[in-house]
Amino acid sequence: MDAYSIKSHVLTDTVIVINPGRLLDNNNAHLVAKHLSEAKSQGRKFVIMDMADLEFLSSAGVGAILGSIEDFRGIGGDIILCNTSSTILHVFKVLDLENYLTITSTQEDAVSHCR
């Protein structure tokens, strides 16, 4: 799998899962933002970002997520992060975002937030 490959699959009419790949930085942050925008325009209320493969997250990657989160929360949904490594969690902690973001341990836990 390409380090910048972004994959997505629909779980339900209102939930989509996006896997941002191994690297989320200025090379592909715009693609994540595009996936998020398309998900909202398709009527999805919830995006589960499965970060199981993510090894590096830059400020551009954080910005792609933060740039869309209020759009989803404004329609009663959310962007939920799951399978987040301790390294990536540390980035969110340093940026004081751990209480702002919805972060779960597993994709199953993330799905339970999609109501």
Number of C-alpha atoms within 10 A of each C-alpha: 7 8 15 17 14 18 13 16 10 14 12 10 11 17 23 22 23 21 20 26 21 19 22 27 19 15 11 20 23 16 18 22 18 14 19 26 16 12 22 21 10 11 12 21 23 29 28 26 24 24 22 17 15 20 16 16 19 15 14 16 23 17 16 22 20 16 13 18 21 14 17 19 13 10 13 12 21 24 28 23 24 22 20 20 15 10 13 16 15 14 17 17 12 9 11 11 15 14 9 10 16 16 19 19 13 15 18 10 14 23 19 9 15 17 11
